[in-house]
Amino acid sequence: MTDNTRTLTRARIATSVAFGLQGFLLAAILTQLPQYKDLFELSETLVVVAVVTVSVIAGLGSVLAEMLAVRTSSKMTLRTGLAVIAVFGGATGIAPNAAMFFVFLAIYGIGLGMVDAAANMQAVSIQHAKGRFILSSFHASWSVGAIVGALFISATAGLDVSIRVTQVIAGVVVGLMLLAFGPQLLDRSESPVADANITSTAKFTVPTRAFVLLGVAMALFYAVDFSVGNWSTLYVKDELLADAGTAALSVAAYQIAALIARLTGDYWVGKFGETTVVRIGSLIGVFGMTIVVLAQSPAVAIAGFLIVGLGVPVIAPICFSAAGRMAPPDQVDAVIARINLFNYVGTVVGGGIVGAVAAFSDLRIGFLIPLAFCAILIVLAPAFAPKRATTPVTENAA
């Protein structure tokens, strides 16, 4: 094994860990929100607003990630972002009151956006060096981290560990893993697009139409994803009259299916190409959401959410891959950071519009929106094969 291959392997593992840490801590925070609601006597509306606001603030973090990555490197940016979420994500557990809780949550949101953008910058650089599609495996690591985070909260709750201690432990875990794996991330000098990025002052030259189409697709996916994550449990519980334990299976089914989709996504893209995979995945999403909307029992709705998870989650890594491919070598990091902004547009849409429609009618009608979004993604599938602006460095080693 050559030194270059060993470097890429270590960087791939470290970046996968970074994706997993982001998913772990985000799940740990979101699954604790009901407890924070009781602890600080927050209203349901305020909790929802807080979640949506974190998504908006994370967009600012993505902008900061672009600025820092261009001036330093994606490695430095990712390490900084992980440090921010470790400190302030953990600090939410020791917030003395609601005001400080929201301050810590907001700063955590900035770090979240930085990690989101910089981790994908690292992943795209590693993929360019490998010369083949591998981005889906990184996003699978995020799903693993999210599942571990949810199980961690469940286990600590079963052991009667306070939410304050639990959240601090989660932050410490992220910090320790950062210290262990952060140095192994890909340095600028080791990146196939490094030399251009060091001195880049070029104007942003990515084709506007291609970039916007990819951005819209990114936003639509995350709107579907956030709709399922935010509203599926309530739908199964309130509309289909399931108990709380059964209702929670809707999110579990979707996340497990998403993990399967992302673990196998690299293979499917390599075999059939990005456009075909996006088209088929979106079609599966339409089928699954149709089942959800028509469901008359909790079991049928949960099966629908599982089917959605088997189809659409692979779209996000393909979108980042396509964005990185369309960018000139000196603009890859900037393009990844900017396309990532559409992530947060999607979460706001998924959380806000679906909830608003549900407030005026019900969630069955509300879920027609992500159903329509899946259908639009079928039409947008050709946008995932933009003209190549970079030439990957072929690296056949795994």
RALINMO-V907361 format. One record per pair of residues at least 6 apart in sequence whose ideal C-beta (glycine too) atoms are under 6 Angstrom apart, sorted by sequence separation. I is the first residue (numbers start at 1). J is the second residue. If there is no record, write none. Layout:
i:I j:J
i:I j:J
//
This chain:
i:95 j:101
i:188 j:194
i:236 j:242
i:295 j:301
i:127 j:134
i:69 j:77
i:127 j:135
i:269 j:277
i:324 j:332
i:327 j:335
i:357 j:365
i:358 j:366
i:68 j:77
i:92 j:101
i:95 j:104
i:268 j:277
i:292 j:301
i:295 j:304
i:357 j:366
i:37 j:47
i:156 j:166
i:237 j:247
i:236 j:247
i:65 j:77
i:92 j:104
i:123 j:135
i:292 j:304
i:323 j:335
i:354 j:366
i:91 j:104
i:92 j:105
i:291 j:304
i:33 j:47
i:233 j:247
i:236 j:250
i:123 j:138
i:233 j:248
i:354 j:369
i:88 j:104
i:288 j:304
i:323 j:339
i:233 j:250
i:232 j:250
i:233 j:251
i:88 j:107
i:89 j:108
i:232 j:251
i:288 j:307
i:289 j:308
i:88 j:108
i:288 j:308
i:85 j:108
i:285 j:308
i:85 j:111
i:228 j:254
i:284 j:310
i:285 j:311
i:84 j:111
i:85 j:112
i:284 j:311
i:285 j:312
i:81 j:111
i:281 j:311
i:281 j:312
i:81 j:114
i:82 j:115
i:281 j:314
i:81 j:115
i:281 j:315
i:81 j:118
i:278 j:315
i:78 j:118
i:278 j:318
i:77 j:118
i:78 j:119
i:74 j:118
i:274 j:318
i:74 j:121
i:74 j:122
i:57 j:106
i:61 j:110
i:65 j:114
i:253 j:302
i:257 j:306
i:261 j:310
i:265 j:314
i:60 j:110
i:64 j:114
i:58 j:109
i:62 j:113
i:254 j:305
i:258 j:309
i:262 j:313
i:57 j:109
i:61 j:113
i:65 j:117
i:69 j:121
i:246 j:298
i:250 j:302
i:253 j:305
i:257 j:309
i:261 j:313
i:262 j:314
i:57 j:110
i:61 j:114
i:65 j:118
i:249 j:302
i:253 j:306
i:257 j:310
i:261 j:314
i:58 j:112
i:54 j:109
i:58 j:113
i:62 j:117
i:250 j:305
i:254 j:309
i:258 j:313
i:242 j:298
i:40 j:98
i:240 j:298
i:18 j:78
i:25 j:85
i:326 j:386
i:125 j:186
i:240 j:301
i:328 j:389
i:329 j:390
i:236 j:298
i:322 j:384
i:327 j:389
i:122 j:185
i:129 j:192
i:325 j:388
i:326 j:389
i:25 j:89
i:122 j:186
i:128 j:192
i:322 j:386
i:236 j:301
i:125 j:191
i:318 j:384
i:94 j:164
i:93 j:164
i:232 j:305
i:93 j:167
i:293 j:367
i:92 j:167
i:93 j:168
i:292 j:367
i:90 j:167
i:228 j:305
i:90 j:168
i:90 j:171
i:289 j:370
i:89 j:171
i:289 j:371
i:86 j:171
i:289 j:374
i:86 j:174
i:224 j:312
i:286 j:374
i:86 j:175
i:285 j:374
i:286 j:375
i:221 j:312
i:282 j:374
i:22 j:115
i:221 j:315
i:221 j:316
i:282 j:377
i:283 j:378
i:82 j:178
i:282 j:378
i:279 j:378
i:19 j:119
i:18 j:119
i:218 j:319
i:217 j:319
i:279 j:381
i:79 j:182
i:278 j:381
i:214 j:319
i:275 j:381
i:278 j:384
i:15 j:122
i:275 j:382
i:15 j:123
i:214 j:322
i:214 j:323
i:275 j:384
i:75 j:185
i:274 j:384
i:275 j:385
i:274 j:385
i:75 j:187
i:12 j:126
i:11 j:126
i:73 j:188
i:143 j:258
i:143 j:259
i:210 j:326
i:19 j:138
i:23 j:142
i:27 j:146
i:31 j:150
i:140 j:259
i:143 j:262
i:206 j:326
i:8 j:129
i:20 j:141
i:24 j:145
i:28 j:149
i:206 j:327
i:222 j:343
i:226 j:347
i:230 j:351
i:16 j:138
i:19 j:141
i:23 j:145
i:27 j:149
i:31 j:153
i:140 j:262
i:19 j:142
i:23 j:146
i:27 j:150
i:139 j:262
i:140 j:263
i:219 j:342
i:223 j:346
i:227 j:350
i:231 j:354
i:20 j:144
i:24 j:148
i:215 j:339
i:218 j:342
i:222 j:346
i:226 j:350
i:239 j:363
i:16 j:141
i:20 j:145
i:24 j:149
i:28 j:153
i:222 j:347
i:226 j:351
i:239 j:364
i:136 j:262
i:219 j:345
i:223 j:349
i:215 j:342
i:219 j:346
i:223 j:350
i:227 j:354
i:35 j:163
i:202 j:330
i:235 j:363
i:136 j:265
i:137 j:266
i:206 j:335
i:136 j:266
i:200 j:330
i:32 j:163
i:134 j:266
i:231 j:363
i:133 j:266
i:196 j:329
i:197 j:330
i:196 j:330
i:133 j:269
i:193 j:329
i:133 j:270
i:193 j:332
i:28 j:170
i:227 j:370
i:25 j:170
i:224 j:370
i:25 j:174
i:224 j:373
i:223 j:373
i:21 j:174
i:220 j:373
i:21 j:177
i:220 j:376
i:220 j:377
i:217 j:380
i:17 j:181
i:217 j:383
i:14 j:181
i:214 j:383
i:14 j:184
i:213 j:383
i:14 j:185
i:10 j:184
i:11 j:185
i:11 j:186
i:210 j:386
i:139 j:316
i:136 j:314
i:139 j:317
i:136 j:317
i:135 j:317
i:7 j:190
i:135 j:320
i:135 j:321
i:120 j:320
i:124 j:324
i:192 j:393
i:121 j:333
i:124 j:336
i:121 j:336
i:120 j:336
i:117 j:337
i:117 j:340
i:116 j:340
i:74 j:333
i:131 j:392
i:131 j:394
i:69 j:333
i:128 j:392
i:129 j:393
i:131 j:395
i:130 j:395
i:129 j:395
i:66 j:334
i:66 j:337
i:65 j:337
i:62 j:337
i:62 j:340
i:62 j:341
i:59 j:341
i:59 j:344
i:58 j:344
i:55 j:344
i:55 j:347
i:55 j:348
i:52 j:348
i:52 j:351
i:5 j:397
//
